[in-house]
Amino acid sequence: MIKTYTFLLSGLMIGSSIFAQTSEGVEKKAPNNWHQLDKTETGYNGISLNKAYDFIKSKNLKSKKVIVAVIDSGIDTLHEDLKPVMWINPKEIPGNGKDDDKNGFVDDVHGWNFIGGKDGQNVKEDSYEGARVYHKLKLIWDGKDVNVDSLSAADKKSYNNYLKSKQKVVGEVNEAEIGYLKTLYPKFLAGDSVLRKELGKEEYNGTDLQSNNTIDLNAKMAKGLILNISKANNSYEITNTQLLDEIGGQLRKADAATTAPKAYRNDVVKDDESNINDRNYGNSDIMASTPFHGTHCSGIIGAARNNSKGIDGIADNVSIMMVRAVPDGDEHDKDIANAIRYAVDNGAKIISMSFGKDFSPEKRWVDDAFKYADKKGVLLVHAAGNDAKNIDSSDNFPNPVFEDGSGRAGNVITVGASGDEKNGGLTASFSNYGKAEVDVFAPGVNIYSTIPGGNTYGNASGTSMACPVVAGISALILEYYPKLTAKQLKEIIEKSAVVCTEMVNKPGADAKVNLNELSKTGGFVNAYEAIKMADAMNIAANIKTAKPPVKSKTKGK
């Protein structure tokens, strides 16, 4: 699930997927590009990107285009800062309804949508994996007197998953919160209907509402709610539709405690979800109706640089391939596995994956896809998640640890979210962490990037933003040092991380710790240090492989 942000709803903390542009009049504590700045020069805890480009320039290096796949919710292919960097399948003729390159995907010009139907429909919302697991295993284990010691290994795993999913789905429902939302929702819907008519638009935000003088009671309530949330988040670009989606998602999650979830995906996609080899499903609509998250992440990686528009992405010579596989809800393992394989088969060298969930019933399919990417030399960058939990001891999927006990993938970087002293602290309060499972921290608080609809830009927070920061740095390195392997890229990113010498906030706790208690490296990613290390590694490799001079056989010479 893409959970990027948390917002305050009448005193209730509720996970959200809101992407917000900071409006005029709202105090900003850091510049829009703070995450790219150098701490020594500016005081902001960024990645020293300009210093990295200065180093590249001093070496007179030439770049080679790198394809970066973004497995996400979709992308605005028409955005002014993304259109120039969209991957174009060179062997596919747009819109002719044919599979010109014979790869099994019709009209996959900029990527593919694995959560779409052949008839053009798309999955927008979906259930949560915990609910899917719980109701499937409930049919097997509910009401049974189980002697765990007598179970086979497979049955024991099934039973334990049933207990875990039951606790997640049934045990964590907050009746007070849900009761409040059930009372709120119909009133908000009624008020929203009035506001749409008064404002003359189907989607509006806090900025639009500031000049609205509605007299309708429900509309006043809806207006007040959005404005209060906007104020709490320092952003007035949160929209009515995003809030409706959030409340609807919370109510769906609560309903799952008693009711089996709808087959949202199967009703649209109509593949055989039990068969991983049934791969040629979906459609070519990578924009669909939910491109907020994917658009924002893509801009961080590679929004066109030096075009005097919006923002500059991190990498200057990339093509962004969008592989849509993540709905508003939890992604399905089959779609993630096939999305990885599609990206690898079509030339991606780096895959950015800003999603995650608590259960992975078909993890072996994803593990096989990780191994496939490793075999093909592709680096996978994954967001650690936003639950302020220790993923050394709490389930978080996908992860590089193979389910069959055969080891772990060596081509995966897991990223936590850092911030700045001026915007909440060096670690993000929401970020997951883990001394063993989180490799590095990267900027993920109030990151300014592309947003769909009208060439707009805005801020979003989450490990979802930190992940593409690392993907962008990795792509930048590979552009100028194309012989590096995925494992070498991972080594460079980790070893070049700037070790934090200050005590930092432990996410989710009122405590100060060393960053090496929260991640393997105890450091923040740094593009300048990484590019220098890549150069040194490249020089060492050239020296090692250089042939010795041939000695002359002529006497006296």
N, C-alpha and C positions, 0 to 999 in steps of 0.2 A: 504494500500500500504506500502511496505517496503521502506521507504526513510531514509537512514542511514547517509547521508554524503552530503556535498555540495562541488562542485569543481568549479574553475574559468575557464570559457571557453571564451577566447578572451574578457574578461571584463564583461561577462554575468554570473550571478549567476544562476545555474541550479541544481535542485534537482537530486540526484543520489543514486544508490544502490551499490557503489563501495566499495570493501573490499581490503585493500592494505597492503602488507607487507613492512615494512621499510627496505630498502636495505642498503647494506654496503656503507659507504661514505655519508649517509644522517644523519645530526645531529639529535640526539635524546635527548629530554629534560627530559626524565624520563625513568627508567628501564622498561623492558617488563612487570614485575609484579607489577607496581606501585600501581595498584588498590587494591592489596591485602595487602599492607604494612600499618604499624602503623605510624601515623603522629608524635606522641611524640618521637618514636625511630628513625625514618628515615627522617622526614620532609615532607613526601609525604602523601597526603590526601586520604589514602586508608581505607580499612575496618578492619584492625587489625586482619587478618586471623590467623597468626601464634600464636598470643596471645589467640585466641579462641581455637585453638587446644591444646595449653599448658594447658588451663583451663580444657578442656575435659580430658586430660591425668591425671591431678592432681586429678580428681574425679573418675578415674578408670571406666569410662563409656564405655559401649559396644554399638555398633551401630546396627540399624535395617535398612535393605535396604529400600529406598524410591524410588518410580517410579515418575519421573518428565516428564510430556508431554511437548513437544515443538511444538506449532502450528506455522508452518513457511513454508519456500519455499522448504525444502528438506534437506537431510543430506548425507554426504559421509560416508556410512556404513563401508567402508574399511579403513578409516583413522586410523593410528597407535594409536592415543590417544583416539579414540572414539569407536573403535571396541570392546575393553574390557568392555565398559559400556553401550552398546546398550541393550535396553529392548528386551527380547526374550519371545514371547508368548509361555508358556509352553505346551499348548494344541494344537499347530499348527505344522504340519509337513511341513517343507520348500519345496516349489516347486512341490508339488504333485497335484496342481490344484484343491484341495478340501477344503471345509470349515470344517476342522476337529473339531473345537470347537463349531461349529454351532452358531457363533455369527453374521452371515450374511456377513462376509468378508473373501474372499478366500486368503489363504497364507499370512495373516497379521502377519508376523513373528516379525517384528520390529516396526510396526505401520501401518498406512493407508494413502493413497493418495486420497483425495476427489476431486481433480481437474485432474483426469485421466479418460480415457475411458476403457471399458471392453476389447477393442481391443489392449490395450497397449499404445495408444497415450496419451500424456500429455499436459496440458495447460502450456505454458511457459509465454506468454504475454497476457494481457487482457486490457480491456478498464478501464476508471475511472468511479467510481460510479456516480459522478456528471453528466457526459455525459449520462450515462444510464438513470438517473432520468430525466434529461432535455428533452431528445428526447421522452421519454415515455409521459411526462406530456405536452409537446409541442403540441401533437396531440389533447389534451383536451382543453388547454387554449390559445393557440397562436391566436392572432387576435381578441379575444373576449373582449367585453366591460363589465368588471366585476364590480359589486357592491358588495364589500366585506361584507358589513353589512347584505346582504340578503342571504349569503351562509350558508349552514349547517356547523357544526363543522368539519365533514369529508372533505367537499369541501374546506373549508377555509384552512385546513391543506395542502391539495393537491395544492391549489393555491399558498400558501406561499412557499411550496417546489419548485414549478415551478419557482417562482421569484428568490429564492436563487440559484437554480441550473443554471438558465439563467445567473445570475451575475457571477457565478463561471466559467462557461464554455465559455460564450461569452464575458463578461465584463473584464476578466482578461487576455485575450490573448494579448501578447506584439508583435505587428506586426513587429517591428524592429528585435527582437530576432528571431522570426520565419523566417523572410526573410533571416537573416544571416544563420540560420541552413539549410534552403532549398538550399541555394547556396553552403554551405559547404559540405553537405551530399554526393552528387554524386562524388565530388572531393576526399573526404575522402575514399569512397568506392573504387574508382580507385586506389588510393595510397595504400590502405590496401591490395588490391589484389597483387600489385607488392611486397610489403613488405613480405607477406606470402610466396611468391615464393623465394625471396632472403634469408629469414631466415630459410626456410624449415620447417615451423610450421604454423598451422592454428590459434593458439592463442599465442600472444607474448606480452611483456610488455616493460616498459621504460628501464629496465636493458638490455634487448636484443637489444634495439635500440641504446644504447650508443656506440656500436662498429660497427654499420651499416654505410656504406658509399654510400648510394644510390645516383644515379644521376638523377633518374626519378623525374620530378617536382611535380607530385601529391604525390609521395611517400615521398618526402622531406617535403611537407606540412603536411601529416599525421604524419610523424615522429616528426616534430616540435610541432604539437598540443599535442601529447601524452607526450612529454618531458616537455612542458610548464605546462601541467596539473599536471604531476608528481612532478615537482619542487614546484608548488603552494601548493601541498598537503603533501610535505615532504615524498613522497613515489613513488618509481619507479616500483611498482608491479601492477599498474593500467593497465589493458589489453585492447587490441583493441576491443575484443568482448564486454566488459563491456561498453566501450565508444559508440560503435555502438548501443547497447541496449538503452543507455541513450538518444542519439540523436533521435533514432526511437520513443522512448516513448514520447519525447517532441513534435515531429511532429504529433503523434497520438492524443495527447491532443489538439493540435491546430486544427486538422481536425475535432474534435468533435464539434467545434463551428458551423459548417455548415453541417456536415454529421453524420448521426446516426452511432454509433460504431458497428463494426462487432460483431457477436455472438461468440466470441472466445471460451468461455467456453462451451456453448450449442453444438457447432459443434463437440466437443470432448467428453464431458461427457455424453450427450444424456439422462439425467434424466428428470423428470418433476420438473423444478425449482420452479414452483408455489406451489408445494406440499411438505411441510416440513416433512411429514410422509414417503415420498419416500427417504429412508435413505441408502439403500444398493446399492450404486453406487460407482464408482471410481475403483482404482486398487491398487496393493501392491507395486508399484514402488515409494518408498519414496526418492530415490536419484534423479531420473528424470534428467533434464538438468539444473536445477537452484538451486544447493544446497549451494551456497556461504553463504547466510545469515543464514540459519538454521544450517550449520556446525559451523559457527563462534559463534553463540549464544549457541549452545550445549556444545562447549568446555569451555566456560566461566563457565557454571554450573558444569560440571562434568568430564572434561577430566581426564583420568586416572592419579592418583597422585603417586608420588614417583617411577616412572618407568624410570627415566633418559631420558625421551623423551619429546621434545617440551615444554609443559606447564603443570602446575598442575591446575585442576579445583578447584572450591571452595568446593564442597561437596565430601566426600571421599567414600560414599557407596550408590550411586544412579544408577538407570537404566534410560537411556534416551529413551523415546518413541517419535518417530517423527510422527506427524500428518500433512501431507502436505495439505495446504488449501490456501496458499497465493502466487499468481502469480506475475509476473512483471507487475504491474497495481494494481487495487483495488480488494480486496477479495470480495466474495459474502456472504451475511448474512447467507444464508442457509448452506454454507460450514463451516463457523465458528461455527454456532450453532451445527451442526452435529459433527464437530471435537471435541468440548468440551464434548459432550455426549459420543463419542467414548472413549476419554481419561478417563473419569470418570468410564464408564462401564468396562474398562479394567485395573483398579487398580491405575491410577495416583492419587496422593494426592496433587500435585502442578502442575499447568499449566502455562507455560511461553508464553506470547503473545506479540511479538514485531511487531505489525502492527497497522494500523489505517487509517481512512478516514474521509471525511467531511460529508458524507451522509450515512444513514442507513435505506433504505426503508422498510426493514422487521425486524426492531429492536425488535419487540415483540418476534420473534423466538430466537434471541440472549438473550433477557431478560429471557425467559423461560429456556434456557440452563444455564444461570447464577444461576437461582433459583435451578435448578436440581443439579448443582455442590455444591451449598450451602447446600442443603438437604443431600448430600452424604459426606459432610465435606471436600470439596476440595477447596484449596486456588488458586485464579486466580491472576496472576501478569501481569500487562499491562503497556506497554511503553506509556509515555505521548505524544510523537510525536515530530517532529523536525522542526516546522514552526515558532519558537520563538513567539508563540502567547499565550494569556491568555485563557485557556480552561474553565475557570469559565464563560466566556461570549461568547466564540466561539465554534461551534460544533466540537466535536471530538469523533469518535466512534471506537470501542464499549466503553461504559461508564457504571458505576454502577447505574445510575439514570433510574428507570423503566419508560417506555413510558406511561403507563396507570395511572401514578400518585400515585401508591401504595407505593412509598418509594424508597429505594436504596438497592443494594446488600451489605451485610456486610462482604463478603468473597473476596473482591477485593482490591488490592493495586495498585495505579497508581504511576509510577516512572518517575521523571525528571532526567536529566543527569548532573552530577557534573564533575569537573575537578580538576586541581591542579594549584597552583600559577606558576609552572614551565612549564605548557603546555597550557596556555591561560586563566587561572583564575579559581576560585572555582566553577563557574557555566558555563556550556557549552553555547556558544553563540547561538546555534541553538535550545536549549531545549524549549519545551512548559512549561508552568508554570500555577499555579492557587492556590490561598490561600485556596480554598475549595476543588478543584478537584484533585490536585497533593498532594499525601500523603508525599512522601520523595524524596530526591535526592540521587543518587548512581553514582559511577564512570561510565562515558560513553564517555570519550575522549581518543583516541589512546589506545584502549584496545587490547592487544595482545592475539590471540586465534587461534584455528584450522581453516584451509582453505582447501577446497577440492583439490584433484589432486596431488598425489605424496607426501603425508605426509608433507604438508607445513603449515606454520604459518604466521600470519600477523596481522596488526593493522586495526581496524575499529572504527569509532566514531558514536554515536547516542544514543538516548534513547533506541534504539534496543539493545544496549550493557548494558545499565544500568538495564534494565528489568531482564535479566538473572543473573546479579549480585545479585539482591534481591531474585530471585527464588532459586539461589544456597545457599544463607544464610538461607533461609526458609527451604530448604531441609536438610541442615546440622543440624539445630535445631531439626527438626522432626526425624532425624536418632537417636538422643540420648535422645529425650523426645517424644516418639511415641504416648503418650496419649493426647498430646496437640491437640486442635481443630483448624480448619482453622481460626476462629475468634480470638482465642488466639494467633496464629502465627502472624496475622495481628497486634494485639495489641502489641506484643513484638517488632516486626520490627519498629513500629511507636514510641513507648514509649522509646525504647533504642537508637533511633537516636541521634547522637551527635549534640546538638544545636550549630549553627554557630553564633559566637559572632562578626564576622567581616562583614563589608559591602561587598556585592557581586555585580557583574555586572548583570543588568537586561537584559535578552536575547532580542535581537532585538532593544535595545535602548541604548543611550549613557547616562546611569544613574546608580547610585549606590543605592541599597536598602538593607534592611534586608532580610535574607532568609525566614523569616516567612511571608513576603509579597508575596512570590513565591510558598509556599507550606504550608500544614496544620501544619506540625511539626516544620518547620524551621530548619530541621536537615539533616545530612548525615547518611546513614545506617552504622552500625558498627557491625561486626560479634561478636566481643569480648563482647561488652556491651549486645548484644542480647542473647548470650548463657548464660551469667551470669543471666540475667533476667528470662530466661527460667528455669534455675536451681532453682532460688528463687521461681518462680511460682509453679514448680513441688514439692518443699519441702512443700510449703504452702498447696497445694492440698492433699499431703499425710498426713499431720497433721490433716487436716479437716476431712478426711475420715477414719482415724485410729479409731479402736474400743477401748473403754476404757477397762482396765484390769478387768477380772472377779474376784469379791471378793469371798474369801473362806467362806464357810458356817460352817466350823468346828470351834467350840468354842475355844478361846484362840490362834487361829492362825492368 
